[in-house]
């Protein structure tokens, strides 16, 4: 299964981003046999988009 992984840091390379959470989740998805594709975003812009949709 292909999975799009939305994260502000590269989960394939940055093992220290947000205490390694992004990296470890990505590794677990790949270990379960999924094909993971990173979808980068800027944290400030994403928050505004979500708030714009909700309100």
N, C-alpha and C positions, 0 to 999 in steps of 0.2 A: 504494500500500500504506500502511496506517495503522501507525505505529510509536509505541509508548509509550516515552518517554524518561525514565528514572529518574535524577534528579539533585537534589542538595541546594540548588542555586541555579537561578534561572530562566534557562534557556539562550537564551531569546528576547531578554532584556534585559541580563543581566549578562555582558558580554564580558570581565570581569577575573576571574571566578570560576575558581579553580584554574588560574591563568595562561591563561585563555581556552579551555581544553580543552573544557569543556561547551558553550560557545557555538559553537566551530568545528566540533565534531562535529555539532551540531544544524544548522548552516548547510550542511554537506556532505550530510546526509541530505535536507534540503529541496531542494538543488540537483540531487540525483539523482532528484527527482520524488516523494519520499515525503511523506505527510502526518504531521507530528510532533505528538504531544501530550505535554506535560510532566507527569510524575508526581512531585510533590515528596515529600521524606522528610527526616526528621531523622537526621543521621549517627549519633548515639549509639544511637538506638532500632533502626536498621537493623542495626547490627553485632550487637546482642543477639539480634535475630530470626534472623539467619543462623546465629549460633553455637548457638542453641537448636535449630534444625533439624538441624545437623550432629551435635551431641553430645547 
